[in-house]
Amino acid sequence: MPCLWKTLFDTHAKLARGLETLQPLAALAARLHVAQVFWLSGLTKLRDWDITLSLFTEEYHVPLLPPAWAAVMGTGGELLLPVLLVLGLAGRVPALGLSVVNAVAVLSLSDIPPAAWQQHLFWGSLLAGLALWGSGRWSADAWLAPRCQAYFARAR
């Protein structure tokens, strides 16, 4: 019986190592997918600013902010944060920022269709994973971290 447990443990360890090698690819895919969604939404808002202001005045009821401010902040977040997310530059910050944009989008609509709700949950899940585990090895953060540590170690 102990031999069976060792075999199961070793098999599980090999599976875990194999899956961990896919982590950078999965993080990059999550970053690219979520960034595209928010980037395109921001571009749509920029294309016709009058309609965007109208939507934020009539349909989106963003709490605590005047509609014009909410439109500027939401559009700005949808255009700046995806760029940082794709690069993986300070990756947890844009993931958290887009999580706020995502949550505000859900909360500001009085009636959200079930399919849209599912999409927002999916994006929120991807963003939560990126916020908790970072952008992965294929990111500016991973490239910059050792260089910054070496620089600051020399600066002491």
PyRosetta script that sets phi, psi and omega in degrees:
from pyrosetta import init, pose_from_sequence

init()
pose = pose_from_sequence("MPCLWKTLFDTHAKLARGLETLQPLAALAARLHVAQVFWLSGLTKLRDWDITLSLFTEEYHVPLLPPAWAAVMGTGGELLLPVLLVLGLAGRVPALGLSVVNAVAVLSLSDIPPAAWQQHLFWGSLLAGLALWGSGRWSADAWLAPRCQAYFARAR")
pose.set_psi(1, -41.8)
pose.set_omega(1, 178.3)
pose.set_phi(2, -59.1)
pose.set_psi(2, -32.5)
pose.set_omega(2, 179.5)
pose.set_phi(3, -64.2)
pose.set_psi(3, -37.6)
pose.set_omega(3, 177.8)
pose.set_phi(4, -63.7)
pose.set_psi(4, -44.6)
pose.set_omega(4, -179.9)
pose.set_phi(5, -62.7)
pose.set_psi(5, -41.5)
pose.set_omega(5, 178.8)
pose.set_phi(6, -64.2)
pose.set_psi(6, -41.8)
pose.set_omega(6, 178.5)
pose.set_phi(7, -62.6)
pose.set_psi(7, -44.8)
pose.set_omega(7, 178.2)
pose.set_phi(8, -62.9)
pose.set_psi(8, -43.6)
pose.set_omega(8, 180.0)
pose.set_phi(9, -62.9)
pose.set_psi(9, -46.6)
pose.set_omega(9, 180.0)
pose.set_phi(10, -63.2)
pose.set_psi(10, -39.8)
pose.set_omega(10, 178.6)
pose.set_phi(11, -64.8)
pose.set_psi(11, -43.5)
pose.set_omega(11, 178.1)
pose.set_phi(12, -62.6)
pose.set_psi(12, -42.0)
pose.set_omega(12, 179.5)
pose.set_phi(13, -62.5)
pose.set_psi(13, -41.6)
pose.set_omega(13, 178.3)
pose.set_phi(14, -64.8)
pose.set_psi(14, -42.4)
pose.set_omega(14, 177.8)
pose.set_phi(15, -61.1)
pose.set_psi(15, -45.4)
pose.set_omega(15, 180.0)
pose.set_phi(16, -60.8)
pose.set_psi(16, -44.7)
pose.set_omega(16, 178.6)
pose.set_phi(17, -62.1)
pose.set_psi(17, -41.5)
pose.set_omega(17, 178.8)
pose.set_phi(18, -62.5)
pose.set_psi(18, -44.2)
pose.set_omega(18, 179.6)
pose.set_phi(19, -67.9)
pose.set_psi(19, -36.0)
pose.set_omega(19, 179.5)
pose.set_phi(20, -64.5)
pose.set_psi(20, -28.6)
pose.set_omega(20, 176.9)
pose.set_phi(21, -67.6)
pose.set_psi(21, -21.4)
pose.set_omega(21, 178.8)
pose.set_phi(22, -86.6)
pose.set_psi(22, -8.0)
pose.set_omega(22, -175.8)
pose.set_phi(23, -57.1)
pose.set_psi(23, -45.7)
pose.set_omega(23, 179.9)
pose.set_phi(24, -60.4)
pose.set_psi(24, -39.5)
pose.set_omega(24, 178.5)
pose.set_phi(25, -65.9)
pose.set_psi(25, -43.0)
pose.set_omega(25, 179.7)
pose.set_phi(26, -64.6)
pose.set_psi(26, -41.6)
pose.set_omega(26, 179.1)
pose.set_phi(27, -65.2)
pose.set_psi(27, -42.3)
pose.set_omega(27, 178.6)
pose.set_phi(28, -63.7)
pose.set_psi(28, -43.7)
pose.set_omega(28, 178.9)
pose.set_phi(29, -61.4)
pose.set_psi(29, -42.5)
pose.set_omega(29, 177.9)
pose.set_phi(30, -63.2)
pose.set_psi(30, -44.4)
pose.set_omega(30, 179.7)
pose.set_phi(31, -61.1)
pose.set_psi(31, -45.5)
pose.set_omega(31, -178.5)
pose.set_phi(32, -66.0)
pose.set_psi(32, -41.6)
pose.set_omega(32, -178.6)
pose.set_phi(33, -64.7)
pose.set_psi(33, -52.4)
pose.set_omega(33, -176.8)
pose.set_phi(34, -65.9)
pose.set_psi(34, -40.5)
pose.set_omega(34, 179.9)
pose.set_phi(35, -60.8)
pose.set_psi(35, -41.8)
pose.set_omega(35, -180.0)
pose.set_phi(36, -61.8)
pose.set_psi(36, -43.0)
pose.set_omega(36, -178.7)
pose.set_phi(37, -59.7)
pose.set_psi(37, -50.1)
pose.set_omega(37, -176.2)
pose.set_phi(38, -74.0)
pose.set_psi(38, -36.7)
pose.set_omega(38, 178.2)
pose.set_phi(39, -60.2)
pose.set_psi(39, -48.2)
pose.set_omega(39, 180.0)
pose.set_phi(40, -64.0)
pose.set_psi(40, -36.2)
pose.set_omega(40, 177.0)
pose.set_phi(41, -64.4)
pose.set_psi(41, -41.8)
pose.set_omega(41, 177.8)
pose.set_phi(42, -63.9)
pose.set_psi(42, -41.6)
pose.set_omega(42, 178.0)
pose.set_phi(43, -63.0)
pose.set_psi(43, -38.6)
pose.set_omega(43, 178.4)
pose.set_phi(44, -61.8)
pose.set_psi(44, -41.9)
pose.set_omega(44, 179.2)
pose.set_phi(45, -65.7)
pose.set_psi(45, -37.7)
pose.set_omega(45, -179.9)
pose.set_phi(46, -68.7)
pose.set_psi(46, -33.7)
pose.set_omega(46, -174.7)
pose.set_phi(47, -58.7)
pose.set_psi(47, -38.3)
pose.set_omega(47, 178.7)
pose.set_phi(48, -138.1)
pose.set_psi(48, 89.8)
pose.set_omega(48, -173.9)
pose.set_phi(49, -64.9)
pose.set_psi(49, -32.8)
pose.set_omega(49, 178.6)
pose.set_phi(50, -62.2)
pose.set_psi(50, -43.3)
pose.set_omega(50, 178.1)
pose.set_phi(51, -66.4)
pose.set_psi(51, -39.6)
pose.set_omega(51, 178.4)
pose.set_phi(52, -59.9)
pose.set_psi(52, -47.5)
pose.set_omega(52, 178.6)
pose.set_phi(53, -62.4)
pose.set_psi(53, -38.8)
pose.set_omega(53, 177.6)
pose.set_phi(54, -62.9)
pose.set_psi(54, -44.8)
pose.set_omega(54, 178.2)
pose.set_phi(55, -60.7)
pose.set_psi(55, -44.0)
pose.set_omega(55, -179.8)
pose.set_phi(56, -69.5)
pose.set_psi(56, -22.8)
pose.set_omega(56, 177.8)
pose.set_phi(57, -83.8)
pose.set_psi(57, -43.0)
pose.set_omega(57, -171.5)
pose.set_phi(58, -97.9)
pose.set_psi(58, -38.6)
pose.set_omega(58, -170.3)
pose.set_phi(59, -108.0)
pose.set_psi(59, -48.4)
pose.set_omega(59, -178.7)
pose.set_phi(60, -85.1)
pose.set_psi(60, 121.1)
pose.set_omega(60, -179.5)
pose.set_phi(61, -109.2)
pose.set_psi(61, 78.5)
pose.set_omega(61, -178.6)
pose.set_phi(62, -72.8)
pose.set_psi(62, 123.9)
pose.set_omega(62, -178.5)
pose.set_phi(63, -69.3)
pose.set_psi(63, 143.9)
pose.set_omega(63, 171.6)
pose.set_phi(64, 72.6)
pose.set_psi(64, -4.6)
pose.set_omega(64, -178.6)
pose.set_phi(65, -123.6)
pose.set_psi(65, 140.8)
pose.set_omega(65, 170.9)
pose.set_phi(66, -62.2)
pose.set_psi(66, 148.1)
pose.set_omega(66, -176.4)
pose.set_phi(67, -53.5)
pose.set_psi(67, -41.6)
pose.set_omega(67, -178.9)
pose.set_phi(68, -64.6)
pose.set_psi(68, -41.5)
pose.set_omega(68, 178.2)
pose.set_phi(69, -65.2)
pose.set_psi(69, -43.8)
pose.set_omega(69, 179.9)
pose.set_phi(70, -61.1)
pose.set_psi(70, -40.0)
pose.set_omega(70, 179.6)
pose.set_phi(71, -64.1)
pose.set_psi(71, -45.6)
pose.set_omega(71, -179.9)
pose.set_phi(72, -65.4)
pose.set_psi(72, -46.8)
pose.set_omega(72, -177.8)
pose.set_phi(73, -67.0)
pose.set_psi(73, -42.4)
pose.set_omega(73, 179.9)
pose.set_phi(74, -65.1)
pose.set_psi(74, -45.1)
pose.set_omega(74, -180.0)
pose.set_phi(75, -66.6)
pose.set_psi(75, -43.6)
pose.set_omega(75, 177.8)
pose.set_phi(76, -59.9)
pose.set_psi(76, -43.4)
pose.set_omega(76, 178.0)
pose.set_phi(77, -63.9)
pose.set_psi(77, -37.8)
pose.set_omega(77, -179.5)
pose.set_phi(78, -73.0)
pose.set_psi(78, -15.9)
pose.set_omega(78, 179.2)
pose.set_phi(79, -102.0)
pose.set_psi(79, -34.9)
pose.set_omega(79, -178.2)
pose.set_phi(80, -84.8)
pose.set_psi(80, -49.3)
pose.set_omega(80, -174.2)
pose.set_phi(81, -62.2)
pose.set_psi(81, -38.1)
pose.set_omega(81, 176.9)
pose.set_phi(82, -61.9)
pose.set_psi(82, -34.3)
pose.set_omega(82, 178.7)
pose.set_phi(83, -63.6)
pose.set_psi(83, -47.1)
pose.set_omega(83, 178.0)
pose.set_phi(84, -62.7)
pose.set_psi(84, -38.3)
pose.set_omega(84, -179.2)
pose.set_phi(85, -65.2)
pose.set_psi(85, -44.8)
pose.set_omega(85, 179.5)
pose.set_phi(86, -61.5)
pose.set_psi(86, -43.6)
pose.set_omega(86, 179.5)
pose.set_phi(87, -69.2)
pose.set_psi(87, -23.4)
pose.set_omega(87, -174.1)
pose.set_phi(88, 71.7)
pose.set_psi(88, 33.1)
pose.set_omega(88, -178.5)
pose.set_phi(89, -96.4)
pose.set_psi(89, 114.0)
pose.set_omega(89, -172.4)
pose.set_phi(90, 53.7)
pose.set_psi(90, 45.8)
pose.set_omega(90, -166.6)
pose.set_phi(91, -51.0)
pose.set_psi(91, -31.7)
pose.set_omega(91, -180.0)
pose.set_phi(92, -71.4)
pose.set_psi(92, -30.6)
pose.set_omega(92, -178.8)
pose.set_phi(93, -65.4)
pose.set_psi(93, -53.2)
pose.set_omega(93, 177.7)
pose.set_phi(94, -65.1)
pose.set_psi(94, -30.4)
pose.set_omega(94, 176.7)
pose.set_phi(95, -63.4)
pose.set_psi(95, -43.8)
pose.set_omega(95, 177.8)
pose.set_phi(96, -68.2)
pose.set_psi(96, -40.7)
pose.set_omega(96, 179.2)
pose.set_phi(97, -62.0)
pose.set_psi(97, -44.5)
pose.set_omega(97, 178.6)
pose.set_phi(98, -70.3)
pose.set_psi(98, -26.2)
pose.set_omega(98, 173.3)
pose.set_phi(99, -63.6)
pose.set_psi(99, -40.0)
pose.set_omega(99, 177.1)
pose.set_phi(100, -65.6)
pose.set_psi(100, -46.1)
pose.set_omega(100, 178.1)
pose.set_phi(101, -58.0)
pose.set_psi(101, -43.7)
pose.set_omega(101, 179.7)
pose.set_phi(102, -62.2)
pose.set_psi(102, -46.4)
pose.set_omega(102, -179.5)
pose.set_phi(103, -65.0)
pose.set_psi(103, -43.0)
pose.set_omega(103, 179.4)
pose.set_phi(104, -63.7)
pose.set_psi(104, -38.6)
pose.set_omega(104, 178.3)
pose.set_phi(105, -59.9)
pose.set_psi(105, -42.8)
pose.set_omega(105, -179.7)
pose.set_phi(106, -69.2)
pose.set_psi(106, -44.0)
pose.set_omega(106, -177.2)
pose.set_phi(107, -70.7)
pose.set_psi(107, -27.0)
pose.set_omega(107, -175.2)
pose.set_phi(108, -82.5)
pose.set_psi(108, -14.1)
pose.set_omega(108, 177.7)
pose.set_phi(109, -92.9)
pose.set_psi(109, 130.2)
pose.set_omega(109, -178.4)
pose.set_phi(110, -72.5)
pose.set_psi(110, -31.7)
pose.set_omega(110, -179.6)
pose.set_phi(111, -137.2)
pose.set_psi(111, 112.0)
pose.set_omega(111, -178.3)
pose.set_phi(112, -112.4)
pose.set_psi(112, 125.8)
pose.set_omega(112, -179.3)
pose.set_phi(113, -62.7)
pose.set_psi(113, 150.3)
pose.set_omega(113, -178.8)
pose.set_phi(114, -55.5)
pose.set_psi(114, -38.2)
pose.set_omega(114, 179.8)
pose.set_phi(115, -65.5)
pose.set_psi(115, -40.5)
pose.set_omega(115, 178.2)
pose.set_phi(116, -67.1)
pose.set_psi(116, -39.1)
pose.set_omega(116, 177.2)
pose.set_phi(117, -58.7)
pose.set_psi(117, -44.0)
pose.set_omega(117, 178.9)
pose.set_phi(118, -62.9)
pose.set_psi(118, -40.2)
pose.set_omega(118, 177.9)
pose.set_phi(119, -62.4)
pose.set_psi(119, -45.8)
pose.set_omega(119, -179.9)
pose.set_phi(120, -63.7)
pose.set_psi(120, -37.5)
pose.set_omega(120, 176.1)
pose.set_phi(121, -64.3)
pose.set_psi(121, -41.3)
pose.set_omega(121, 178.5)
pose.set_phi(122, -62.7)
pose.set_psi(122, -48.7)
pose.set_omega(122, 179.1)
pose.set_phi(123, -61.7)
pose.set_psi(123, -41.4)
pose.set_omega(123, 178.5)
pose.set_phi(124, -62.1)
pose.set_psi(124, -38.0)
pose.set_omega(124, 178.4)
pose.set_phi(125, -65.9)
pose.set_psi(125, -44.1)
pose.set_omega(125, 177.4)
pose.set_phi(126, -62.2)
pose.set_psi(126, -43.5)
pose.set_omega(126, 179.7)
pose.set_phi(127, -65.8)
pose.set_psi(127, -37.5)
pose.set_omega(127, 177.2)
pose.set_phi(128, -62.7)
pose.set_psi(128, -43.2)
pose.set_omega(128, 177.7)
pose.set_phi(129, -61.0)
pose.set_psi(129, -42.5)
pose.set_omega(129, 179.1)
pose.set_phi(130, -67.8)
pose.set_psi(130, -36.7)
pose.set_omega(130, 178.0)
pose.set_phi(131, -68.2)
pose.set_psi(131, -38.7)
pose.set_omega(131, -177.1)
pose.set_phi(132, -78.1)
pose.set_psi(132, -41.0)
pose.set_omega(132, -173.0)
pose.set_phi(133, -109.0)
pose.set_psi(133, -4.4)
pose.set_omega(133, 177.5)
pose.set_phi(134, 87.0)
pose.set_psi(134, -179.1)
pose.set_omega(134, -173.4)
pose.set_phi(135, -81.5)
pose.set_psi(135, -12.1)
pose.set_omega(135, 179.0)
pose.set_phi(136, 93.5)
pose.set_psi(136, 177.8)
pose.set_omega(136, -176.5)
pose.set_phi(137, -70.6)
pose.set_psi(137, -23.7)
pose.set_omega(137, -179.8)
pose.set_phi(138, -95.1)
pose.set_psi(138, 65.5)
pose.set_omega(138, -176.6)
pose.set_phi(139, -149.8)
pose.set_psi(139, 161.5)
pose.set_omega(139, 175.1)
pose.set_phi(140, -61.9)
pose.set_psi(140, -35.9)
pose.set_omega(140, 178.6)
pose.set_phi(141, -58.6)
pose.set_psi(141, -45.8)
pose.set_omega(141, -178.7)
pose.set_phi(142, -67.2)
pose.set_psi(142, -33.9)
pose.set_omega(142, 179.2)
pose.set_phi(143, -74.2)
pose.set_psi(143, -40.6)
pose.set_omega(143, -175.9)
pose.set_phi(144, -77.8)
pose.set_psi(144, -32.8)
pose.set_omega(144, -172.6)
pose.set_phi(145, -53.9)
pose.set_psi(145, -52.4)
pose.set_omega(145, -179.0)
pose.set_phi(146, -65.8)
pose.set_psi(146, -32.9)
pose.set_omega(146, 179.4)
pose.set_phi(147, -68.9)
pose.set_psi(147, -40.7)
pose.set_omega(147, 177.5)
pose.set_phi(148, -67.3)
pose.set_psi(148, -41.6)
pose.set_omega(148, 178.3)
pose.set_phi(149, -61.7)
pose.set_psi(149, -43.1)
pose.set_omega(149, 179.0)
pose.set_phi(150, -64.7)
pose.set_psi(150, -41.8)
pose.set_omega(150, 179.6)
pose.set_phi(151, -62.2)
pose.set_psi(151, -48.0)
pose.set_omega(151, -177.9)
pose.set_phi(152, -70.5)
pose.set_psi(152, -28.5)
pose.set_omega(152, 176.2)
pose.set_phi(153, -67.2)
pose.set_psi(153, -38.3)
pose.set_omega(153, 178.3)
pose.set_phi(154, -71.2)
pose.set_psi(154, -31.9)
pose.set_omega(154, -175.7)
pose.set_phi(155, -73.0)
pose.set_psi(155, -14.0)
pose.set_omega(155, -178.7)
pose.set_phi(156, -71.7)
pose.dump_pdb("model.pdb")
